[in-house]
């Protein structure tokens, strides 16, 4: 483990920007199973939010909050619906999470299947174009050599 990491619950926390952050926070909770930990908003502008999933967290906020940091981030539809990264969420029952995502209206871009390297998973895209990967493969578990 890196000696630079603070001993906390999760040391890597993806941050995402949304044009309609309040609606996306609700959608992420309904379709993907996140839970609200904190939401700091001024009307329809979310300055900062914290959504948890187990011991993981994401921090969504409004794309139009005019912060210096926000000007460095493009929305997927501004770059041909491409992403340079996605959030990977480790789940205990991937088939159930897949069914929840479909029932919650998530766009599935990579169907649920068992992978050659172990575990099962699927990929989805939220309504504002961000990619998500959900799987039961645990990269922290001991792997056979």
PyMOL commands that set and color helices and strands:
alter all, ss='L'
color gray80, all
select helices_A, chain A and resi 21-32+69-72+76-79+94-103
alter helices_A, ss='H'
color red, helices_A
select strands_A, chain A and resi 14-18+35-42+45-53+56-62+87-90+107-114+120-125+131-135
alter strands_A, ss='S'
color yellow, strands_A
deselect
rebuild
show_as cartoon
